[in-house]
């Protein structure tokens, strides 16, 4: 291990704080810089629909499966939308084998709320119609009253005092806000986060359009 690796392993707080004092993060980004995003669709051949998203060194894979089921008596004309986030030990040392943990369960419920709020997929028809609104999420970590981090990595979140995720629709309008515990956030910070998230909406929509165009070729 190099001296930097030793420092990072045994004194993570000191290591991280030193970068922030120079308005940098360990991955080289500034405090308000998003990670580069790359999207590929149709990456899982065994799923009805799929996509793989790379955010810096983070990879997220999504697969959609369709099954025939019997509607409930309470909602006889609606199907089911059941998001399921899985965080395996191979993803990060912070995740353990076994039943879904608190983070996975919370993310699954949050994803369902986003799909419902943005009306991406209506239970009444279970069909994504042309020109449907696309929700885009942006996450921010509070490190201190003077330092807030955009698009946090796992290390950023561990060092921070709480996260907030802002979900906007493709026209920049607010869809929902997710705050899983931590310190409260003043309205000025929230306004700042929403403005930064609007910039990300354009980047993500551009990446989605590029991925769909490449699939058609």
ROFI-937538 format. One record per atom (N, C-alpha, C): atom name; x, z, y. Coordinates in steps of 0.02 Angstrom, whole numbers. Layout:
# ROFI-937538
(atom 'CA',(X,Z,Y)) ...
# end
This chain:
# ROFI-937538
(atom 'N',(42,0,-60)) (atom 'CA',(0,0,0)) (atom 'C',(44,0,63)) (atom 'N',(24,-39,112)) (atom 'CA',(60,-39,175)) (atom 'C',(42,24,214)) (atom 'N',(79,36,268)) (atom 'CA',(66,95,308)) (atom 'C',(-4,93,338)) (atom 'N',(-28,33,358)) (atom 'CA',(-96,27,385)) (atom 'C',(-148,43,332)) (atom 'N',(-137,20,271)) (atom 'CA',(-184,34,217)) (atom 'C',(-187,109,200)) (atom 'N',(-129,141,202)) (atom 'CA',(-126,213,190)) (atom 'C',(-164,250,245)) (atom 'N',(-152,230,307)) (atom 'CA',(-187,260,365)) (atom 'C',(-263,251,358)) (atom 'N',(-283,191,340)) (atom 'CA',(-355,176,334)) (atom 'C',(-387,216,277)) (atom 'N',(-349,228,223)) (atom 'CA',(-376,263,165)) (atom 'C',(-382,338,177)) (atom 'N',(-331,368,207)) (atom 'CA',(-329,441,213)) (atom 'C',(-354,467,280)) (atom 'N',(-354,426,332)) (atom 'CA',(-380,447,397)) (atom 'C',(-425,392,426)) (atom 'N',(-481,378,392)) (atom 'CA',(-523,322,414)) (atom 'C',(-552,331,484)) (atom 'N',(-568,392,503)) (atom 'CA',(-596,403,570)) (atom 'C',(-545,386,624)) (atom 'N',(-483,412,616)) (atom 'CA',(-431,399,665)) (atom 'C',(-414,325,667)) (atom 'N',(-410,294,608)) (atom 'CA',(-395,222,603)) (atom 'C',(-446,181,641)) (atom 'N',(-509,196,630)) (atom 'CA',(-564,157,660)) (atom 'C',(-566,168,736)) (atom 'N',(-558,231,756)) (atom 'CA',(-563,248,827)) (atom 'C',(-508,213,867)) (atom 'N',(-450,205,838)) (atom 'CA',(-395,172,874)) (atom 'C',(-412,101,892)) (atom 'N',(-446,65,846)) (atom 'CA',(-467,-3,861)) (atom 'C',(-519,-4,917)) (atom 'N',(-567,42,914)) (atom 'CA',(-620,42,964)) (atom 'C',(-593,57,1034)) (atom 'N',(-540,97,1037)) (atom 'CA',(-509,113,1102)) (atom 'C',(-480,50,1135)) (atom 'N',(-469,-2,1095)) (atom 'CA',(-444,-65,1121)) (atom 'C',(-499,-119,1119)) (atom 'N',(-562,-95,1115)) (atom 'CA',(-620,-140,1114)) (atom 'C',(-616,-191,1058)) (atom 'N',(-590,-170,1001)) (atom 'CA',(-585,-213,943)) (atom 'C',(-611,-176,882)) (atom 'N',(-623,-214,829)) (atom 'CA',(-641,-185,764)) (atom 'C',(-588,-205,713)) (atom 'N',(-583,-169,657)) (atom 'CA',(-532,-185,608)) (atom 'C',(-533,-257,582)) (atom 'N',(-591,-290,585)) (atom 'CA',(-594,-360,561)) (atom 'C',(-575,-410,615)) (atom 'N',(-554,-385,673)) (atom 'CA',(-530,-429,726)) (atom 'C',(-582,-447,778)) (atom 'N',(-646,-431,766)) (atom 'CA',(-698,-448,814)) (atom 'C',(-701,-399,872)) (atom 'N',(-728,-424,928)) (atom 'CA',(-744,-380,983)) (atom 'C',(-807,-341,967)) (atom 'N',(-826,-295,1010)) (atom 'CA',(-883,-252,995)) (atom 'C',(-949,-290,995)) (atom 'N',(-953,-345,1032)) (atom 'CA',(-1017,-382,1038)) (atom 'C',(-1014,-451,1005)) (atom 'N',(-968,-460,958)) (atom 'CA',(-962,-525,924)) (atom 'C',(-996,-523,856)) (atom 'N',(-1035,-576,842)) (atom 'CA',(-1066,-583,776)) (atom 'C',(-1015,-614,728)) (atom 'N',(-1026,-602,664)) (atom 'CA',(-986,-634,613)) (atom 'C',(-1008,-707,604)) (atom 'N',(-963,-752,586)) (atom 'CA',(-983,-822,573)) (atom 'C',(-1033,-824,515)) (atom 'N',(-1081,-869,521)) (atom 'CA',(-1134,-874,470)) (atom 'C',(-1134,-942,438)) (atom 'N',(-1142,-944,372)) (atom 'CA',(-1146,-1006,335)) (atom 'C',(-1203,-1000,285)) (atom 'N',(-1246,-1050,281)) (atom 'CA',(-1305,-1048,238)) (atom 'C',(-1305,-1108,191)) (atom 'N',(-1317,-1095,127)) (atom 'CA',(-1326,-1148,78)) (atom 'C',(-1392,-1135,42)) (atom 'N',(-1432,-1187,33)) (atom 'CA',(-1497,-1180,-1)) (atom 'C',(-1493,-1213,-70)) (atom 'N',(-1536,-1190,-115)) (atom 'CA',(-1538,-1218,-182)) (atom 'C',(-1478,-1199,-224)) (atom 'N',(-1452,-1139,-215)) (atom 'CA',(-1391,-1119,-250)) (atom 'C',(-1404,-1087,-318)) (atom 'N',(-1466,-1067,-332)) (atom 'CA',(-1483,-1037,-396)) (atom 'C',(-1530,-1084,-432)) (atom 'N',(-1506,-1119,-482)) (atom 'CA',(-1546,-1171,-515)) (atom 'C',(-1603,-1143,-558)) (atom 'N',(-1600,-1079,-576)) (atom 'CA',(-1652,-1050,-618)) (atom 'C',(-1709,-1020,-577)) (atom 'N',(-1705,-1024,-511)) (atom 'CA',(-1757,-996,-467)) (atom 'C',(-1798,-1053,-436)) (atom 'N',(-1860,-1037,-417)) (atom 'CA',(-1902,-1088,-384)) (atom 'C',(-1876,-1105,-314)) (atom 'N',(-1843,-1059,-284)) (atom 'CA',(-1811,-1070,-219)) (atom 'C',(-1754,-1021,-211)) (atom 'N',(-1702,-1039,-175)) (atom 'CA',(-1645,-994,-169)) (atom 'C',(-1602,-1013,-109)) (atom 'N',(-1560,-966,-89)) (atom 'CA',(-1512,-978,-35)) (atom 'C',(-1455,-928,-42)) (atom 'N',(-1397,-948,-18)) (atom 'CA',(-1339,-903,-14)) (atom 'C',(-1315,-902,58)) (atom 'N',(-1309,-842,85)) (atom 'CA',(-1288,-833,154)) (atom 'C',(-1222,-795,156)) (atom 'N',(-1175,-821,194)) (atom 'CA',(-1111,-787,203)) (atom 'C',(-1105,-765,276)) (atom 'N',(-1094,-700,285)) (atom 'CA',(-1082,-671,351)) (atom 'C',(-1012,-641,350)) (atom 'N',(-964,-678,375)) (atom 'CA',(-895,-654,370)) (atom 'C',(-876,-648,297)) (atom 'N',(-856,-587,277)) (atom 'CA',(-837,-574,207)) (atom 'C',(-896,-548,165)) (atom 'N',(-956,-547,194)) (atom 'CA',(-1015,-523,158)) (atom 'C',(-1055,-582,132)) (atom 'N',(-1076,-579,69)) (atom 'CA',(-1116,-632,39)) (atom 'C',(-1183,-604,15)) (atom 'N',(-1236,-636,34)) (atom 'CA',(-1304,-617,13)) (atom 'C',(-1335,-675,-23)) (atom 'N',(-1360,-663,-83)) (atom 'CA',(-1393,-716,-122)) (atom 'C',(-1467,-699,-130)) (atom 'N',(-1509,-748,-119)) (atom 'CA',(-1581,-737,-124)) (atom 'C',(-1612,-787,-173)) (atom 'N',(-1652,-763,-218)) (atom 'CA',(-1688,-807,-265)) (atom 'C',(-1762,-790,-263)) (atom 'N',(-1804,-841,-268)) (atom 'CA',(-1876,-832,-267)) (atom 'C',(-1905,-854,-334)) (atom 'N',(-1943,-810,-364)) (atom 'CA',(-1977,-825,-427)) (atom 'C',(-2052,-822,-416)) (atom 'N',(-2087,-870,-445)) (atom 'CA',(-2161,-872,-441)) (atom 'C',(-2190,-859,-510)) (atom 'N',(-2237,-814,-512)) (atom 'CA',(-2270,-797,-575)) (atom 'C',(-2346,-796,-566)) (atom 'N',(-2381,-813,-618)) (atom 'CA',(-2454,-810,-616)) (atom 'C',(-2476,-739,-631)) (atom 'N',(-2519,-711,-587)) (atom 'CA',(-2543,-643,-596)) (atom 'C',(-2616,-639,-577)) (atom 'N',(-2649,-586,-596)) (atom 'CA',(-2719,-575,-582)) (atom 'C',(-2727,-536,-517)) (atom 'N',(-2764,-562,-468)) (atom 'CA',(-2774,-526,-405)) (atom 'C',(-2810,-460,-417)) (atom 'N',(-2801,-414,-370)) (atom 'CA',(-2836,-350,-375)) (atom 'C',(-2909,-358,-354)) (atom 'N',(-2951,-311,-373)) (atom 'CA',(-3022,-313,-355)) (atom 'C',(-3030,-302,-279)) (atom 'N',(-2985,-264,-250)) (atom 'CA',(-2990,-251,-177)) (atom 'C',(-2973,-313,-137)) (atom 'N',(-2926,-354,-162)) (atom 'CA',(-2905,-415,-126)) (atom 'C',(-2908,-474,-175)) (atom 'N',(-2968,-496,-192)) (atom 'CA',(-2975,-546,-244)) (atom 'C',(-2949,-615,-226)) (atom 'N',(-2939,-628,-160)) (atom 'CA',(-2916,-694,-139)) (atom 'C',(-2843,-693,-114)) (atom 'N',(-2805,-642,-135)) (atom 'CA',(-2736,-636,-112)) (atom 'C',(-2689,-628,-172)) (atom 'N',(-2630,-656,-164)) (atom 'CA',(-2578,-647,-214)) (atom 'C',(-2533,-589,-194)) (atom 'N',(-2473,-586,-224)) (atom 'CA',(-2428,-530,-212)) (atom 'C',(-2361,-555,-185)) (atom 'N',(-2334,-518,-139)) (atom 'CA',(-2266,-530,-115)) (atom 'C',(-2226,-467,-130)) (atom 'N',(-2177,-473,-173)) (atom 'CA',(-2139,-413,-194)) (atom 'C',(-2064,-425,-183)) (atom 'N',(-2038,-410,-123)) (atom 'CA',(-1966,-416,-112)) (atom 'C',(-1929,-361,-152)) (atom 'N',(-1872,-378,-177)) (atom 'CA',(-1832,-330,-216)) (atom 'C',(-1759,-339,-198)) (atom 'N',(-1731,-292,-162)) (atom 'CA',(-1660,-293,-143)) (atom 'C',(-1619,-256,-195)) (atom 'N',(-1568,-289,-221)) (atom 'CA',(-1526,-258,-272)) (atom 'C',(-1455,-252,-245)) (atom 'N',(-1427,-192,-248)) (atom 'CA',(-1359,-178,-225)) (atom 'C',(-1319,-152,-284)) (atom 'N',(-1277,-195,-311)) (atom 'CA',(-1240,-178,-372)) (atom 'C',(-1173,-145,-356)) (atom 'N',(-1145,-108,-403)) (atom 'CA',(-1079,-76,-393)) (atom 'C',(-1024,-127,-378)) (atom 'N',(-1032,-189,-403)) (atom 'CA',(-981,-240,-389)) (atom 'C',(-982,-262,-316)) (atom 'N',(-1036,-246,-280)) (atom 'CA',(-1041,-264,-209)) (atom 'C',(-997,-218,-166)) (atom 'N',(-998,-154,-183)) (atom 'CA',(-963,-105,-142)) (atom 'C',(-958,-40,-182)) (atom 'N',(-904,-2,-171)) (atom 'CA',(-897,63,-205)) (atom 'C',(-952,113,-186)) (atom 'N',(-987,100,-131)) (atom 'CA',(-1039,148,-109)) (atom 'C',(-1102,142,-151)) (atom 'N',(-1109,90,-192)) (atom 'CA',(-1168,80,-233)) (atom 'C',(-1153,99,-305)) (atom 'N',(-1201,133,-336)) (atom 'CA',(-1192,157,-404)) (atom 'C',(-1238,120,-453)) (atom 'N',(-1219,119,-516)) (atom 'CA',(-1261,89,-567)) (atom 'C',(-1323,132,-579)) (atom 'N',(-1376,101,-603)) (atom 'CA',(-1437,139,-617)) (atom 'C',(-1496,115,-575)) (atom 'N',(-1548,156,-568)) (atom 'CA',(-1607,137,-530)) (atom 'C',(-1589,123,-457)) (atom 'N',(-1631,84,-422)) (atom 'CA',(-1618,69,-351)) (atom 'C',(-1610,133,-310)) (atom 'N',(-1560,133,-266)) (atom 'CA',(-1548,191,-224)) (atom 'C',(-1591,190,-162)) (atom 'N',(-1582,240,-119)) (atom 'CA',(-1623,246,-59)) (atom 'C',(-1615,186,-13)) (atom 'N',(-1553,161,-6)) (atom 'CA',(-1540,105,39)) (atom 'C',(-1575,42,14)) (atom 'N',(-1570,29,-52)) (atom 'CA',(-1602,-31,-80)) (atom 'C',(-1678,-28,-73)) (atom 'N',(-1706,31,-86)) (atom 'CA',(-1779,39,-79)) (atom 'C',(-1801,30,-7)) (atom 'N',(-1763,58,40)) (atom 'CA',(-1779,51,110)) (atom 'C',(-1775,-21,134)) (atom 'N',(-1723,-57,111)) (atom 'CA',(-1715,-127,130)) (atom 'C',(-1771,-171,100)) (atom 'N',(-1792,-155,40)) (atom 'CA',(-1847,-193,9)) (atom 'C',(-1911,-186,48)) (atom 'N',(-1926,-125,69)) (atom 'CA',(-1987,-112,108)) (atom 'C',(-1982,-144,177)) (atom 'N',(-1922,-140,207)) (atom 'CA',(-1911,-171,273)) (atom 'C',(-1921,-247,268)) (atom 'N',(-1894,-278,215)) (atom 'CA',(-1901,-350,206)) (atom 'C',(-1974,-370,198)) (atom 'N',(-2012,-329,162)) (atom 'CA',(-2083,-344,154)) (atom 'C',(-2119,-339,221)) (atom 'N',(-2101,-289,262)) (atom 'CA',(-2132,-281,328)) (atom 'C',(-2117,-342,372)) (atom 'N',(-2055,-367,369)) (atom 'CA',(-2036,-425,409)) (atom 'C',(-2077,-486,387)) (atom 'N',(-2082,-498,322)) (atom 'CA',(-2120,-555,297)) (atom 'C',(-2192,-551,319)) (atom 'N',(-2221,-491,316)) (atom 'CA',(-2291,-481,336)) (atom 'C',(-2300,-490,411)) (atom 'N',(-2256,-458,451)) (atom 'CA',(-2263,-460,523)) (atom 'C',(-2253,-531,551)) (atom 'N',(-2206,-567,523)) (atom 'CA',(-2192,-635,548)) (atom 'C',(-2238,-687,518)) (atom 'N',(-2280,-667,469)) (atom 'CA',(-2326,-713,436)) (atom 'C',(-2289,-772,405)) (atom 'N',(-2229,-758,378)) (atom 'CA',(-2190,-809,345)) (atom 'C',(-2227,-835,283)) (atom 'N',(-2256,-788,246)) (atom 'CA',(-2290,-805,184)) (atom 'C',(-2356,-766,182)) (atom 'N',(-2411,-801,184)) (atom 'CA',(-2476,-768,184)) (atom 'C',(-2499,-755,112)) (atom 'N',(-2519,-694,97)) (atom 'CA',(-2543,-679,30)) (atom 'C',(-2603,-721,10)) (atom 'N',(-2641,-745,59)) (atom 'CA',(-2701,-784,44)) (atom 'C',(-2686,-854,18)) (atom 'N',(-2627,-880,33)) (atom 'CA',(-2613,-947,7)) (atom 'C',(-2544,-953,-27)) (atom 'N',(-2501,-904,-14)) (atom 'CA',(-2434,-904,-44)) (atom 'C',(-2401,-973,-38)) (atom 'N',(-2407,-1000,21)) (atom 'CA',(-2377,-1066,35)) (atom 'C',(-2344,-1065,104)) (atom 'N',(-2279,-1084,108)) (atom 'CA',(-2245,-1089,172)) (atom 'C',(-2263,-1156,203)) (atom 'N',(-2304,-1154,256)) (atom 'CA',(-2327,-1216,288)) (atom 'C',(-2275,-1242,338)) (atom 'N',(-2276,-1307,354)) (atom 'CA',(-2229,-1334,403)) (atom 'C',(-2236,-1298,470)) (atom 'N',(-2180,-1290,503)) (atom 'CA',(-2177,-1260,569)) (atom 'C',(-2198,-1186,570)) (atom 'N',(-2191,-1154,514)) (atom 'CA',(-2203,-1082,514)) (atom 'C',(-2147,-1047,552)) (atom 'N',(-2164,-990,579)) (atom 'CA',(-2113,-952,617)) (atom 'C',(-2062,-921,570)) (atom 'N',(-1999,-924,591)) (atom 'CA',(-1945,-896,551)) (atom 'C',(-1920,-832,584)) (atom 'N',(-1922,-776,550)) (atom 'CA',(-1894,-715,579)) (atom 'C',(-1819,-713,571)) (atom 'N',(-1784,-688,622)) (atom 'CA',(-1711,-681,621)) (atom 'C',(-1694,-609,639)) (atom 'N',(-1658,-575,595)) (atom 'CA',(-1640,-505,607)) (atom 'C',(-1569,-499,634)) (atom 'N',(-1559,-450,677)) (atom 'CA',(-1493,-433,704)) (atom 'C',(-1486,-357,702)) (atom 'N',(-1432,-333,674)) (atom 'CA',(-1422,-261,667)) (atom 'C',(-1367,-237,714)) (atom 'N',(-1377,-177,741)) (atom 'CA',(-1330,-147,788)) (atom 'C',(-1316,-75,766)) (atom 'N',(-1254,-53,775)) (atom 'CA',(-1235,15,758)) (atom 'C',(-1216,53,822)) (atom 'N',(-1241,114,826)) (atom 'CA',(-1222,158,882)) (atom 'C',(-1160,198,862)) (atom 'N',(-1106,189,898)) (atom 'CA',(-1045,228,885)) (atom 'C',(-1042,288,933)) (atom 'N',(-1057,275,996)) (atom 'CA',(-1059,328,1047)) (atom 'C',(-1103,304,1104)) (atom 'N',(-1112,345,1155)) (atom 'CA',(-1153,324,1211)) (atom 'C',(-1125,264,1248)) (atom 'N',(-1059,253,1243)) (atom 'CA',(-1027,198,1279)) (atom 'C',(-1008,140,1233)) (atom 'N',(-1013,149,1167)) (atom 'CA',(-993,97,1121)) (atom 'C',(-1049,82,1071)) (atom 'N',(-1071,19,1071)) (atom 'CA',(-1121,-4,1022)) (atom 'C',(-1092,-67,989)) (atom 'N',(-1102,-73,925)) (atom 'CA',(-1072,-127,887)) (atom 'C',(-1125,-176,862)) (atom 'N',(-1111,-240,872)) (atom 'CA',(-1156,-293,851)) (atom 'C',(-1138,-316,780)) (atom 'N',(-1188,-330,740)) (atom 'CA',(-1179,-357,673)) (atom 'C',(-1128,-316,634)) (atom 'N',(-1143,-252,620)) (atom 'CA',(-1095,-206,591)) (atom 'C',(-1079,-222,518)) (atom 'N',(-1016,-209,499)) (atom 'CA',(-996,-211,429)) (atom 'C',(-1012,-143,399)) (atom 'N',(-1000,-135,333)) (atom 'CA',(-1012,-71,301)) (atom 'C',(-968,-17,333)) (atom 'N',(-907,-35,352)) (atom 'CA',(-862,14,384)) (atom 'C',(-889,35,452)) (atom 'N',(-916,-14,490)) (atom 'CA',(-945,1,555)) (atom 'C',(-1002,51,547)) (atom 'N',(-1046,39,498)) (atom 'CA',(-1103,82,487)) (atom 'C',(-1082,152,467)) (atom 'N',(-1030,156,426)) (atom 'CA',(-1006,221,403)) (atom 'C',(-979,263,460)) (atom 'N',(-947,229,508)) (atom 'CA',(-917,265,564)) (atom 'C',(-967,278,620)) (atom 'N',(-1022,241,620)) (atom 'CA',(-1071,248,673)) (atom 'C',(-1119,306,663)) (atom 'N',(-1163,317,712)) (atom 'CA',(-1210,373,709)) (atom 'C',(-1281,350,695)) (atom 'N',(-1290,286,680)) (atom 'CA',(-1357,261,665)) (atom 'C',(-1361,187,678)) (atom 'N',(-1409,153,645)) (atom 'CA',(-1418,81,654)) (atom 'C',(-1489,66,677)) (atom 'N',(-1495,8,708)) (atom 'CA',(-1561,-18,725)) (atom 'C',(-1560,-93,712)) (atom 'N',(-1613,-118,680)) (atom 'CA',(-1618,-189,667)) (atom 'C',(-1675,-218,707)) (atom 'N',(-1660,-270,747)) (atom 'CA',(-1709,-304,788)) (atom 'C',(-1726,-371,755)) (atom 'N',(-1790,-383,743)) (atom 'CA',(-1811,-445,712)) (atom 'C',(-1851,-485,764)) (atom 'N',(-1827,-546,778)) (atom 'CA',(-1860,-590,825)) (atom 'C',(-1884,-652,789)) (atom 'N',(-1936,-683,816)) (atom 'CA',(-1959,-747,791)) (atom 'C',(-1918,-802,823)) (atom 'N',(-1924,-864,797)) (atom 'CA',(-1880,-917,820)) (atom 'C',(-1889,-935,893)) (atom 'N',(-1945,-915,924)) (atom 'CA',(-1954,-927,995)) (atom 'C',(-1927,-870,1038)) (atom 'N',(-1895,-820,1005)) (atom 'CA',(-1865,-764,1041)) (atom 'C',(-1911,-705,1051)) (atom 'N',(-1974,-711,1030)) (atom 'CA',(-2021,-655,1038)) (atom 'C',(-2008,-602,985)) (atom 'N',(-2024,-539,1001)) (atom 'CA',(-2010,-483,957)) (atom 'C',(-2059,-481,899)) (atom 'N',(-2031,-474,839)) (atom 'CA',(-2071,-469,778)) (atom 'C',(-2078,-395,758)) (atom 'N',(-2021,-361,749)) (atom 'CA',(-2023,-291,731)) (atom 'C',(-1954,-260,743)) (atom 'N',(-1952,-194,744)) (atom 'CA',(-1890,-156,752)) (atom 'C',(-1887,-104,697)) (atom 'N',(-1829,-100,664)) (atom 'CA',(-1820,-54,608)) (atom 'C',(-1765,-4,626)) (atom 'N',(-1782,61,624)) (atom 'CA',(-1733,114,641)) (atom 'C',(-1734,166,585)) (atom 'N',(-1688,159,534)) (atom 'CA',(-1688,205,477)) (atom 'C',(-1650,269,491)) (atom 'N',(-1678,314,532)) (atom 'CA',(-1645,378,545)) (atom 'C',(-1591,373,598)) (atom 'N',(-1547,425,600)) (atom 'CA',(-1494,427,650)) (atom 'C',(-1520,450,718)) (atom 'N',(-1475,445,768)) (atom 'CA',(-1494,467,835)) (atom 'C',(-1545,420,867)) (atom 'N',(-1584,446,914)) (atom 'CA',(-1632,404,949)) (atom 'C',(-1595,356,996)) (atom 'N',(-1628,301,1014)) (atom 'CA',(-1597,250,1056)) (atom 'C',(-1637,244,1121)) (atom 'N',(-1601,247,1177)) (atom 'CA',(-1634,242,1243)) (atom 'C',(-1656,170,1254)) (atom 'N',(-1705,161,1297)) (atom 'CA',(-1735,95,1307)) (atom 'C',(-1685,44,1334)) (atom 'N',(-1637,67,1376)) (atom 'CA',(-1588,21,1404)) (atom 'C',(-1546,-12,1348)) (atom 'N',(-1527,29,1298)) (atom 'CA',(-1488,2,1242)) (atom 'C',(-1531,-47,1202)) (atom 'N',(-1594,-29,1193)) (atom 'CA',(-1639,-72,1154)) (atom 'C',(-1648,-139,1188)) (atom 'N',(-1655,-139,1254)) (atom 'CA',(-1661,-202,1291)) (atom 'C',(-1598,-244,1283)) (atom 'N',(-1541,-210,1284)) (atom 'CA',(-1477,-246,1274)) (atom 'C',(-1474,-277,1205)) (atom 'N',(-1496,-240,1154)) (atom 'CA',(-1494,-265,1086)) (atom 'C',(-1541,-326,1078)) (atom 'N',(-1599,-322,1109)) (atom 'CA',(-1647,-378,1103)) (atom 'C',(-1618,-441,1135)) (atom 'N',(-1585,-434,1193)) (atom 'CA',(-1555,-491,1227)) (atom 'C',(-1499,-522,1184)) (atom 'N',(-1458,-479,1153)) (atom 'CA',(-1406,-504,1109)) (atom 'C',(-1436,-538,1047)) (atom 'N',(-1490,-509,1022)) (atom 'CA',(-1523,-538,963)) (atom 'C',(-1550,-608,978)) (atom 'N',(-1572,-620,1039)) (atom 'CA',(-1598,-686,1057)) (atom 'C',(-1543,-740,1051)) (atom 'N',(-1482,-721,1066)) (atom 'CA',(-1427,-768,1058)) (atom 'C',(-1417,-785,984)) (atom 'N',(-1426,-735,942)) (atom 'CA',(-1417,-745,870)) (atom 'C',(-1472,-789,840)) (atom 'N',(-1532,-786,869)) (atom 'CA',(-1587,-827,844)) (atom 'C',(-1567,-901,846)) (atom 'N',(-1536,-923,900)) (atom 'CA',(-1516,-992,907)) (atom 'C',(-1463,-1010,855)) (atom 'N',(-1415,-965,844)) (atom 'CA',(-1361,-978,796)) (atom 'C',(-1389,-984,725)) (atom 'N',(-1433,-938,707)) (atom 'CA',(-1461,-938,639)) (atom 'C',(-1506,-998,627)) (atom 'N',(-1548,-1014,676)) (atom 'CA',(-1592,-1072,668)) (atom 'C',(-1552,-1137,661)) (atom 'N',(-1497,-1141,698)) (atom 'CA',(-1453,-1199,693)) (atom 'C',(-1422,-1203,623)) (atom 'N',(-1402,-1145,596)) (atom 'CA',(-1372,-1144,529)) (atom 'C',(-1424,-1163,476)) (atom 'N',(-1487,-1140,485)) (atom 'CA',(-1540,-1157,437)) (atom 'C',(-1555,-1232,438)) (atom 'N',(-1560,-1260,498)) (atom 'CA',(-1574,-1332,504)) (atom 'C',(-1518,-1373,473)) (atom 'N',(-1456,-1351,483)) (atom 'CA',(-1399,-1386,454)) (atom 'C',(-1401,-1383,377)) (atom 'N',(-1418,-1324,350)) (atom 'CA',(-1421,-1316,278)) (atom 'C',(-1476,-1359,247)) (atom 'N',(-1534,-1362,280)) (atom 'CA',(-1590,-1403,254)) (atom 'C',(-1573,-1478,259)) (atom 'N',(-1538,-1498,312)) (atom 'CA',(-1519,-1568,319)) (atom 'C',(-1469,-1588,265)) (atom 'N',(-1422,-1543,250)) (atom 'CA',(-1373,-1557,199)) (atom 'C',(-1405,-1563,130)) (atom 'N',(-1457,-1525,118)) (atom 'CA',(-1491,-1528,53)) (atom 'C',(-1527,-1594,43)) (atom 'N',(-1552,-1622,97)) (atom 'CA',(-1590,-1685,93)) (atom 'C',(-1544,-1745,80)) (atom 'N',(-1480,-1737,99)) (atom 'CA',(-1433,-1794,91)) (atom 'C',(-1420,-1808,17)) 
# end
